[in-house]
Amino acid sequence: MSIEKNKIIFVNKALVKLYGIPPRPEIPPDPVDMLIGTILSQNTNDRNSYKAFLKLKEKYKSWEEVAVQPLAKIESNINIAGLGKQKSIAIKNFLVSILKTYRKISLEHLRSKTNDQILHELTSYRGVGIKTAMCVLLFSLRRNVCPVDTHVHRTTNRIGIVFTKTPDKTSIILNKDMPKRIAHQFHTNLIRLGREICKSAVPNCSICPLLKICEFPDKNLSGIKSYKTNNFMLLDSIY
C-alpha cells in the first residue's frame, strides 16, 4: 500500500470521527445539472452559487431553453455567483456544443464510459476543467474519485499527503490510488476542514484533529477552541 493511500485512510477516519459521514441524496443529481452547478461554484460561496443555479432552473423550463438565450440574459441571472460573464460563456458554450453534437442536452451516455473517457470528453468543452469534470464523476455518476478544489489542495499539502503546486497535480496523485468507497466523505470532509479550521490565512491548528501528523511548518497554536460550522455543500444539494 502506498504512503499516500495510508495517509488518506488515516485522515479520512479522523475526519469522519469529527464530522461524521456526509449525507448524500438517494438519487444522484443529473450530470448536466451537476456540471452547470459546478461551473457556478467557482470562486464564490456555495449559498450564492445555489441561488444562481435555482434561478436558472426556475426561470427556464429546460437547458435547451437556456442554450438559446443571449449571453447577457444568462449573465444577469447568475450574477449573484460572481464572474457572471466568464461563467455565462462557459455555460452557453457547453450547452450549445453538446446540443450540436448529440441533438439533445444530456450526459446520460457517459454512464457507460470509463473515468478517463469521461474526463477527456468533458474537458474538451471550453470552460470545463478537471475539477468540474471530476465533480460530475463523483456526485452524479458515483465514481470513487476526489475532485480537488482550493480547500482540498491546501489541506492535503499542509497535512503532507501530497506536495504539489497546483490543484490539478494534487488531483492526479490523490486519485492514483484512492481507497475504495471513501472518495465522497474524504472530499466533503476536507472541504469542511478547510472552511472551518484549516483556513488559508490563519489556520486554527490548536483544534485540528490532524495536528499530530500535519507537516505544515507554520502552525497557529493560539487559536480559540471553537469554530463556526459551514456545512452547506452545494454539490450535495443539486437534485
MIBA-895799 format. One record per residue (C-alpha): chain; z, x, y. Coordinates in steps of 0.02 Angstrom, whole numbers, plus 32768, in hexadecimal, padded with zeros to 4 digits. Layout:
N
   mol      Z      X      Y
     A      Z      X      Y
...
end
This chain:
239
   mol      Z      X      Y
     A   8000   8000   8000
     A   7FD0   8045   80AC
     A   8050   8072   8131
     A   8006   7FED   81A4
     A   8015   7F67   811E
     A   80CB   7F93   80FC
     A   80F3   7F8A   81B5
     A   8098   7EE4   81C9
     A   80FF   7E99   813B
     A   81A2   7EDB   8184
     A   817B   7EA0   8235
     A   8141   7DF7   81F7
     A   81E3   7DD9   8198
     A   824A   7E09   8231
     A   81E8   7D95   82A3
     A   81EF   7D04   8228
     A   82AC   7D1C   8224
     A   82AE   7D12   82E3
     A   822D   7C8A   8303
     A   8210   7C35   825C
     A   8166   7C0E   8210
     A   80F5   7BC6   8298
     A   80B9   7B14   8277
     A   8001   7AF2   8259
     A   7FA5   7A4B   8260
     A   7F7D   7A05   81B4
     A   7EC5   79F5   81E1
     A   7E79   7A92   822C
     A   7E26   7A7D   82D7
     A   7D69   7A71   82E6
     A   7D1D   7B20   82F5
     A   7CBB   7AF4   8393
     A   7D58   7AAF   83E5
     A   7DB3   7B4E   83B4
     A   7D2E   7BC1   83F8
     A   7D29   7B68   84A0
     A   7DE6   7B5C   84A9
     A   7DF2   7C17   848A
     A   7D74   7C3D   8513
     A   7DDE   7BD4   8589
     A   7E7C   7C31   8556
     A   7E40   7CDA   8595
     A   7EAA   7D27   8620
     A   7F14   7C8E   8642
     A   7FA8   7C31   85F8
     A   7F9B   7BB7   8567
     A   7FCE   7B1D   85C9
     A   7F45   7B2F   864B
     A   7EC6   7B56   85C4
     A   7EFA   7AB9   8567
     A   7EE7   7A4F   8603
     A   7E37   7A91   861C
     A   7E0B   7A71   8565
     A   7E4D   79BF   856C
     A   7DEF   799E   860D
     A   7D4A   79CB   85BC
     A   7D70   7963   8521
     A   7DA6   78CC   8587
     A   7D17   78D1   8604
     A   7C88   78EB   858A
     A   7C65   788E   84E9
     A   7C23   7925   848C
     A   7BFF   79DF   849D
     A   7B46   79AF   84A3
     A   7B6D   7954   8545
     A   7BC6   79ED   858A
     A   7B31   7A5A   855B
     A   7ABD   79FF   85D4
     A   7B35   7A03   8668
     A   7B12   7A79   86FA
     A   7B7E   7B14   86F8
     A   7BD3   7ADB   8798
     A   7C10   7A3B   8745
     A   7C56   7A97   86AF
     A   7CA9   7B14   8721
     A   7CFA   7A8D   878C
     A   7D47   7A40   86F0
     A   7D92   7AE1   86AE
     A   7DC9   7B36   874F
     A   7E80   7B1D   8725
     A   7E6A   7B9C   8698
     A   7E2F   7C22   8711
     A   7D8F   7C88   870E
     A   7D2F   7BE5   8717
     A   7C86   7C31   8739
     A   7C90   7CB0   86AD
     A   7CD4   7C34   862E
     A   7C5A   7BA9   865A
     A   7BC9   7C22   863F
     A   7C0E   7C55   8595
     A   7C2C   7BA0   8560
     A   7B82   7B60   8597
     A   7B27   7BF6   854D
     A   7B7B   7BDA   84A5
     A   7B5A   7B1F   84A2
     A   7AA4   7B2F   84D6
     A   7A85   7BBE   845D
     A   7ACF   7B69   83C5
     A   7A77   7AC6   83EE
     A   79D2   7B23   83F7
     A   79F2   7B7D   8352
     A   7A3A   7AF0   82E9
     A   7A00   7A55   8349
     A   7AB5   7A1C   8350
     A   7B56   7A64   8391
     A   7BB8   7A8D   82F5
     A   7C00   7B26   829F
     A   7C1D   7AD3   81F8
     A   7B9D   7B46   81A8
     A   7C16   7BD6   81C1
     A   7C8A   7B98   8138
     A   7C1C   7BE2   80AF
     A   7C0A   7C8B   8104
     A   7C72   7D29   80F5
     A   7CE4   7D63   8181
     A   7C6B   7DED   81B1
     A   7BD8   7D75   81B6
     A   7C3A   7CFC   8224
     A   7C70   7D86   829B
     A   7BBD   7DC4   82A7
     A   7B79   7D17   82CF
     A   7BFD   7CE2   834C
     A   7BFF   7D85   83AD
     A   7B41   7D79   83BE
     A   7B5F   7CF0   8440
     A   7B72   7D3A   84EE
     A   7C26   7D27   8529
     A   7C70   7D19   847A
     A   7CD5   7DB3   844C
     A   7D2F   7DEE   83B0
     A   7DD4   7D98   83DD
     A   7D80   7CEF   83F8
     A   7D21   7CFD   8354
     A   7DC0   7D30   82F9
     A   7E1A   7C98   833E
     A   7D95   7C27   82F2
     A   7DAF   7C81   824C
     A   7E6D   7C71   824F
     A   7E8C   7BC7   829D
     A   7DF4   7B60   8268
     A   7DB9   7BB3   81C9
     A   7E68   7BE6   818E
     A   7E34   7C98   8164
     A   7EBF   7D19   8156
     A   7E92   7D7D   81F2
     A   7EF7   7DAB   828C
     A   7EA1   7D98   8335
     A   7EDA   7E1B   83B3
     A   7F00   7DE7   8465
     A   7F5E   7E4D   84E8
     A   8008   7E21   849C
     A   7FD8   7E4F   83EA
     A   7F86   7EEF   8427
     A   801D   7F22   8490
     A   80A5   7EF8   8412
     A   8051   7F46   837A
     A   8033   7FE7   83DA
     A   80E5   7FEE   841D
     A   8130   7FCA   8372
     A   80C2   804F   8323
     A   805A   7FE9   82AC
     A   7FBE   802A   8302
     A   7F97   80AC   8386
     A   7EFB   8070   83DE
     A   7EB3   8063   848D
     A   7E5C   7FBA   8482
     A   7E7C   7F0F   8434
     A   7DDA   7F1A   83D0
     A   7E13   7FBD   837E
     A   7EBD   7F6F   835C
     A   7E64   7EDD   830B
     A   7E03   7F4D   8295
     A   7E9F   7FA7   8257
     A   7F0E   7F0D   8247
     A   7E8C   7EAC   81E6
     A   7E57   7F3B   8175
     A   7EE6   7F14   80FE
     A   7F3C   7E76   813C
     A   7FBE   7E39   80BD
     A   7F8D   7D93   806E
     A   7FC0   7CED   80BD
     A   801F   7D32   8152
     A   7F9C   7D4B   81DA
     A   7FC1   7CA9   8237
     A   807D   7CC2   8240
     A   806A   7D7B   8268
     A   7FEE   7D58   82F5
     A   804E   7CC6   8340
     A   80F9   7D16   8339
     A   80B9   7DB8   8385
     A   8077   7D54   8417
     A   8123   7D05   842F
     A   8173   7DB1   8424
     A   80FC   7DF1   84AA
     A   8118   7D5C   851C
     A   81D5   7D51   850B
     A   821B   7DFD   84E2
     A   819A   7E89   84DA
     A   8151   7E65   8585
     A   80D1   7ED8   85D2
     A   812E   7F15   866C
     A   81E5   7F09   8639
     A   8207   7EED   857F
     A   82B3   7EAE   8550
     A   82CB   7F28   84C1
     A   8386   7F0A   84B1
     A   836B   7E62   845A
     A   82CF   7E8E   83F7
     A   82E2   7E7C   833A
     A   826E   7F11   8325
     A   82D0   7F88   8393
     A   8302   7FFE   8306
     A   8251   801A   82C7
     A   81F3   800E   836D
     A   819E   80AF   83A3
     A   818B   8080   845B
     A   81D2   8115   84BD
     A   81FF   80B8   855D
     A   8277   8038   8518
     A   82D8   7FCC   8592
     A   8387   7FB5   854C
     A   83D4   7F69   85E8
     A   8388   7EBB   85D7
     A   83EC   7E1B   85CD
     A   841A   7DD7   8523
     A   83AE   7D3B   8530
     A   82FA   7D0B   8552
     A   8293   7C75   8586
     A   8232   7C29   84F6
     A   8176   7C18   8508
     A   813C   7BC6   8467
     A   80AA   7B58   849C
     A   8014   7B9D   843F
     A   7F6D   7B5D   847D
     A   7F0A   7B83   83E1
     A   7F83   7B27   8370
     A   7F77   7A91   83E6
     A   7EBB   7A79   83DD
     A   7E93   79ED   8363
end
